[in-house]
Amino acid sequence: MFEGQDFPASLDEAVFNLWLENGRRAKIGYNYLVVVWDEYESSYQPVYVAHREEIDKYKMSHSRERFIAAYHLYSESRII
C-alpha cells in the first residue's frame, strides 16, 4: 500500500489490516483510522479517532507527522 512517488515508503497490507482490526477491537469507540508518516521514526503510524472532525487536526498538522490517508474502520473504505 501507499506505493509511488507521492508516498515516502510502502506499507505492508498485513500491517494495515492489523491496524484496522486493532481499532475495531479497542474498548474506546473508535470509528476511523488515520495513517500518518512519522518523520522522526521514518515509518507509518496508526492513529485512531472516534469522530470524523478529529481527522482535520492531522490534515492540517505541521508537526513531525504527515497525514497520508483516513479510513472508516468498519467499512474499510478510504474517506480521505
Secondary structure, DSSP 4 states (H G I P E B T S, - for coil): ---STTSSS---HHHHHHHHHHHHH-SS---EEEEEEETTTTEEEEEEESSGGGHHHHHS--SSEEEEEEEETTT--B--
